[in-house]
Amino acid sequence: MQEQKIFDEQLTNIPNEFIDPILNEIMTDPVLLPASGKIIDRITIRKHLLNDLSDPYNREPLTEDMLIE
């Protein structure tokens, strides 16, 4: 119980730029979406691209090879 409280407190101190804007989780492999300029975790955008080859923020065409590390 105490460990969970400490973990929750640590999560609240993480800067927003380290949080995936779609899944609201800590990013482990952030990439830049070139058309929208948004930073998102690679796994999140890869899952999105399986169904829709577009930037989720502005609907511009997007493929995995266009992602910027």
Helices and strands as residue ranges (DSSP letters): H 2-12, G 16-18, E 30-32, E 39-41, H 42-51, G 64-66
